[in-house]
Structures are given as structure tokens and as C-alpha cells.
């Protein structure tokens, strides 16, 4: 990866890019953005690997989102693990725990989160972590593995006012990287924005989660990886830095981690 920006978490395989996916990728590359295509299902993991094989500016992750954990069985896990061994795959996930949506039992989520953690450690690839309304359980499961050398990024870093200071302390103490996306531009996310200046440079990553989380000011209903440029600008303002400095720090962190 040599681009000025790295979007460490996007979903270009989403059906929302079906009509113009290749054009969007060309526009992102022209804007100086490299991308990591994040999987949430077995199908999207296959698609991400295929995208990475066609585009040198894209790498992929392989994993199943916690809300889809109940779809996994041993046969599908074996296929996912085989995909994860591909040279195009640099991350395992996104995986984790999501207690906001209640369709998937927590114990099922925890079972497959642990399997993802073990696979990431076995393959020495970076774990891509999703934590929604589940911060304490996620960090409890991660702590011993991070101490054992697991590399990980907390995708879409945020937490409640009650939890965020402790979560940031945990990340700093355990070398857990933090993916910062469009929420950094939301004026009403005051608790998050107050803590963004406290993240050490070494743990900072940019992401979009596109097509979701369109940065503000909102000029489209669909986000794409060029959104990292606006996120870098917002972070620069909050941290008293130049956008080019944020771009350089986060791109170097992404190359080192992935």
C-alpha cells in the first residue's frame, strides 16, 4: 500500500455498489485511497477476495459479523478459514459481539468470536473487531489474547459515556488499534469527539464503513472510501494537526498493522 490514505474498513461488495462498483474503485484510487474490504458474511468474504485479486489497491478480510454468527457451522467455517489463508486476506473479521440486535444469542456470538480470535492468532493476521453495546464483554475476551500478541483493530471505535474512558485506557494499555470513521464528523457525538484527541498516534486508523456512516456535512446517502479524506480533516481539527499529518500517520499504521 502506497496511497496517501488507507480506508481500513469498507464494504464495496455491498449491493449498494452493484451498479457502479468498478467506477467507484477507480475514483477512490485516483483520489489516493487504498482500501481494505471488510467481510461480514461468507459470501462477502468470497467477494472481497475476488475484488482484491482484481485490484492491487484493495486487500480483504475474512469473517462473519456477530449478527450472522448463527449461520456458521463447521463446514462453512472450514471454507472461511481457507479463504482467510489467501494471500489477499490481511484481516480476520469483522467479528465480535453485537448486543444491540437481539436475534443471535450471546453465547453463539461468543463461541464464534473466540473461533475468529484463534484463527487470527494462528495465521498471525489482524483481528477486525465489532463491538456494539457489548464493550465490556468484548474487551474481557480480547485481553488475554492481546497480552499474548494478538494484533487487532476496534472497528468504528465508540462507547457510551460510562465506558469510553476505560475503553480508551484499555486500548492504550493493550496496543489495540482504533478505527475512526464518519462518527468523528457528527457534532452530536460529543463524548466520542472529546476523546479522539487522546488516542496515541500509534493506534490511530481511518475507515469509512462505507456505504454506511456518511461523513458530515452529508452530501450523499451513500458513503465510499473517499470519505476517509473528510474523516482525516475532522480528526486534524480535533487534534490540532494538519490533515496531511493525520493521513500520513494513519496510512503508515495501516501498512504496519495489515
C-alpha positions as CSV (number, residue, x, y, z in Angstrom):
1,X,0.0,0.0,0.0
2,X,1.5,3.3,-1.1
3,X,-1.6,5.6,-1.3
4,X,-1.9,8.8,0.8
5,X,-4.9,7.4,2.6
6,X,-5.9,3.9,3.7
7,X,-9.6,3.1,4.4
8,X,-9.1,0.1,6.7
9,X,-12.8,-0.9,6.7
10,X,-15.2,-0.6,3.8
11,X,-17.9,-2.8,2.2
12,X,-17.5,-2.4,-1.6
13,X,-19.1,-5.8,-2.1
14,X,-22.4,-4.3,-0.8
15,X,-25.3,-4.5,-3.2
16,X,-25.4,-0.7,-2.9
17,X,-22.3,-0.6,-5.2
18,X,-23.7,-3.1,-7.7
19,X,-24.4,-0.5,-10.4
20,X,-21.1,1.3,-10.3
21,X,-18.6,-0.6,-8.2
22,X,-15.7,-0.6,-10.6
23,X,-16.2,3.2,-11.3
24,X,-16.2,3.9,-7.6
25,X,-12.9,1.9,-7.1
26,X,-11.3,3.8,-9.9
27,X,-12.4,7.1,-8.4
28,X,-11.0,6.1,-5.0
29,X,-7.7,5.1,-6.4
30,X,-7.5,8.4,-8.3
31,X,-8.1,10.2,-5.0
32,X,-5.2,8.4,-3.4
33,X,-7.1,5.9,-1.3
34,X,-6.2,2.3,-0.8
35,X,-8.8,0.0,0.7
36,X,-9.4,-3.0,3.0
37,X,-12.6,-4.7,2.1
38,X,-14.2,-6.0,5.3
39,X,-16.3,-9.2,5.2
40,X,-19.5,-9.7,7.2
41,X,-20.6,-13.0,5.7
42,X,-19.1,-15.9,3.9
43,X,-20.4,-14.6,0.6
44,X,-18.9,-11.2,1.1
45,X,-15.6,-12.8,2.1
46,X,-15.5,-14.6,-1.2
47,X,-16.4,-11.3,-3.0
48,X,-13.7,-9.4,-1.1
49,X,-11.0,-11.8,-2.1
50,X,-12.2,-11.6,-5.7
51,X,-12.0,-7.8,-5.6
52,X,-8.5,-7.9,-4.1
53,X,-7.4,-10.3,-6.8
54,X,-8.5,-7.7,-9.5
55,X,-7.3,-4.6,-7.8
56,X,-3.8,-4.2,-6.2
57,X,-5.1,-1.2,-4.2
58,X,-7.5,-3.5,-2.3
59,X,-6.9,-6.1,0.4
60,X,-9.5,-8.1,2.1
61,X,-10.6,-9.5,5.4
62,X,-12.5,-12.8,6.0
63,X,-15.0,-13.2,8.8
64,X,-18.7,-13.3,9.8
65,X,-20.4,-10.4,11.6
66,X,-21.7,-11.4,15.1
67,X,-25.3,-10.9,14.0
68,X,-24.7,-13.6,11.5
69,X,-22.9,-16.0,13.8
70,X,-25.8,-18.4,13.9
71,X,-25.4,-19.1,10.2
72,X,-22.0,-20.6,10.8
73,X,-21.3,-24.4,11.1
74,X,-18.2,-26.4,10.8
75,X,-18.5,-26.7,7.0
76,X,-18.9,-23.0,6.4
77,X,-16.2,-22.3,9.0
78,X,-13.7,-24.5,7.1
79,X,-14.4,-22.6,3.9
80,X,-14.0,-19.3,5.7
81,X,-10.7,-20.4,7.3
82,X,-9.5,-21.5,3.8
83,X,-10.3,-18.1,2.4
84,X,-8.5,-16.5,5.4
85,X,-5.3,-18.2,4.3
86,X,-5.4,-16.4,0.9
87,X,-2.6,-14.0,0.2
88,X,-5.1,-11.3,-0.4
89,X,-6.5,-11.5,3.1
90,X,-4.9,-9.3,5.7
91,X,-7.5,-9.4,8.4
92,X,-9.9,-11.8,10.2
93,X,-13.4,-10.3,10.7
94,X,-15.3,-8.4,11.1
95,X,-16.2,-10.3,14.2
96,X,-17.1,-9.6,17.8
97,X,-20.3,-9.1,19.8
98,X,-23.4,-7.1,19.0
99,X,-26.0,-6.8,21.8
100,X,-28.0,-4.1,20.0
101,X,-29.6,-6.6,17.7
102,X,-31.1,-9.5,19.7
103,X,-31.7,-12.1,17.0
104,X,-28.4,-14.0,17.7
105,X,-27.9,-15.5,21.2
106,X,-24.9,-14.0,23.1
107,X,-23.4,-17.4,23.7
108,X,-23.5,-18.2,20.0
109,X,-21.8,-14.9,19.2
110,X,-19.1,-15.5,21.9
111,X,-18.4,-19.0,20.5
112,X,-17.7,-17.8,17.0
113,X,-15.9,-14.7,18.2
114,X,-13.5,-16.9,20.0
115,X,-13.0,-19.1,16.9
116,X,-12.2,-15.9,14.9
117,X,-9.7,-14.8,17.6
118,X,-8.0,-18.2,17.5
119,X,-7.8,-18.1,13.7
120,X,-6.3,-14.7,13.7
121,X,-3.6,-15.8,16.2
122,X,-2.9,-19.0,14.2
123,X,-2.5,-17.1,10.9
124,X,-0.8,-14.1,12.5
125,X,-3.3,-11.8,10.8
126,X,-5.1,-8.8,12.3
127,X,-8.5,-9.3,14.0
128,X,-11.2,-6.8,13.0
129,X,-13.4,-6.3,16.0
130,X,-17.1,-5.2,16.1
131,X,-18.4,-4.1,19.5
132,X,-21.9,-2.7,19.8
133,X,-23.5,-2.4,23.2
134,X,-21.0,-5.1,24.3
135,X,-17.8,-3.2,25.1
136,X,-17.1,-4.9,28.4
137,X,-17.6,-8.4,27.2
138,X,-15.5,-7.8,24.0
139,X,-12.6,-6.4,26.0
140,X,-12.7,-9.1,28.5
141,X,-12.5,-11.7,25.8
142,X,-9.7,-9.8,24.0
143,X,-7.5,-9.0,27.0
144,X,-5.6,-12.3,27.4
145,X,-5.1,-12.7,23.7
146,X,-3.8,-9.2,23.2
147,X,-1.3,-9.9,26.0
148,X,-0.3,-13.0,24.0
149,X,0.5,-11.0,20.9
150,X,-2.8,-10.8,19.0
151,X,-3.0,-7.9,16.6
152,X,-6.4,-6.2,16.5
153,X,-8.3,-3.1,15.5
154,X,-11.5,-2.0,17.1
155,X,-13.6,-1.1,14.1
156,X,-15.8,2.0,14.4
157,X,-14.4,2.9,17.8
158,X,-17.1,4.4,20.1
159,X,-18.5,3.6,23.5
160,X,-21.0,5.0,26.0
161,X,-20.1,8.0,28.2
162,X,-19.8,5.5,31.0
163,X,-17.4,3.2,29.2
164,X,-15.4,5.3,26.8
165,X,-12.6,6.5,29.1
166,X,-12.0,2.9,30.4
167,X,-12.1,1.6,26.8
168,X,-9.5,4.0,25.6
169,X,-7.3,3.2,28.6
170,X,-7.7,-0.5,27.7
171,X,-6.7,0.2,24.1
172,X,-3.6,2.1,25.1
173,X,-2.6,-0.5,27.6
174,X,-3.1,-3.4,25.2
175,X,-1.9,-1.9,21.9
176,X,-5.4,-2.2,20.5
177,X,-5.7,-0.1,17.3
178,X,-8.8,2.1,16.9
179,X,-10.6,2.6,13.6
180,X,-12.1,6.1,13.3
181,X,-14.8,6.8,10.8
182,X,-17.7,9.1,9.9
183,X,-18.9,9.4,13.6
184,X,-15.9,11.7,14.1
185,X,-17.7,14.3,12.0
186,X,-21.0,14.1,13.8
187,X,-21.4,17.2,16.0
188,X,-23.8,15.3,18.4
189,X,-21.2,12.6,19.2
190,X,-19.7,14.9,21.8
191,X,-18.3,12.1,24.1
192,X,-16.5,10.4,21.2
193,X,-15.2,13.6,19.8
194,X,-13.8,14.7,23.2
195,X,-11.8,11.5,23.4
196,X,-10.4,11.5,19.8
197,X,-7.6,13.9,20.7
198,X,-6.4,11.4,23.4
199,X,-5.7,8.5,21.2
200,X,-2.0,8.0,20.7
201,X,-0.8,8.4,17.1
202,X,0.5,4.8,17.0
203,X,-3.1,3.4,17.5
204,X,-4.9,5.6,15.0
205,X,-6.6,4.3,11.8
206,X,-9.0,5.7,9.3
207,X,-12.1,3.9,8.0
208,X,-15.4,4.6,6.4
209,X,-17.6,1.5,6.9
210,X,-19.0,2.5,3.5
211,X,-21.6,2.5,2.3
212,X,-22.7,3.4,5.8
213,X,-21.8,6.3,8.2
214,X,-21.7,9.1,5.6
215,X,-19.5,11.9,7.0
216,X,-20.9,15.3,7.8
217,X,-21.7,17.6,6.1
218,X,-23.8,15.0,4.4
219,X,-23.7,15.3,0.6
220,X,-24.8,11.8,-0.3
221,X,-26.9,8.9,1.0
222,X,-24.0,6.5,0.3
223,X,-20.5,6.6,1.7
224,X,-17.5,5.4,-0.2
225,X,-13.8,5.1,0.7
226,X,-13.1,8.7,-0.3
227,X,-14.9,9.5,2.9
228,X,-11.6,8.9,4.8
229,X,-10.4,12.3,3.5
230,X,-13.2,14.1,5.4
231,X,-12.6,11.9,8.5
232,X,-8.9,12.9,8.3
233,X,-9.9,16.6,8.2
234,X,-12.2,16.2,11.2
235,X,-9.5,14.4,13.2
236,X,-7.0,17.0,12.3
237,X,-9.3,19.7,13.6
238,X,-9.9,17.9,16.8
239,X,-6.3,17.0,17.4
240,X,-4.7,20.3,16.3
241,X,-2.9,18.8,13.4
242,X,-2.7,19.1,9.7
243,X,-4.9,16.7,7.6
244,X,-1.8,15.7,5.7
245,X,-0.2,14.7,9.0
246,X,-3.2,12.6,10.0
247,X,-3.2,10.9,6.6
248,X,0.5,10.0,6.9
249,X,0.2,8.7,10.4
250,X,-2.8,6.5,9.7
251,X,-1.5,5.2,6.4
252,X,1.7,4.1,8.0
253,X,-0.1,2.5,10.9
254,X,-2.3,0.6,8.4
255,X,0.7,-0.7,6.5
256,X,2.4,-1.8,9.7
257,X,-0.7,-3.5,11.1
258,X,-2.0,-5.2,8.0
